């Protein structure tokens, strides 16, 4: 197994429960679409770059929430740091 660190991104705080646990809560259809498209894009990039055995893991840093004008996706909002790691199985 190979581990590739893709770095840290500003993750919209509202998306964490959905992306991590599948809990949509009271998210709008637009919010769900944005989160799904972002996650699907990460998975596609990993598979295109490292093969079909690649998968992406999201890890939430021990940081305080903060406002970001440029989150990973969506409109400006409160965010937390999210480390994106790709694992490859060959």
HUURVEN-V734697 format. One record per helix or strand of 3 or more residues. SS is the DSSP state (H for helix, E for strand). FROM is the first residue (numbers start at 1). LEN is the number of residues. If there is no record, write none. Layout:
ss=SS from=FROM len=LEN
ss=SS from=FROM len=LEN
This chain:
ss=E from=2 len=11
ss=H from=13 len=9
ss=H from=29 len=22
ss=E from=54 len=7
ss=E from=66 len=3
ss=E from=77 len=12
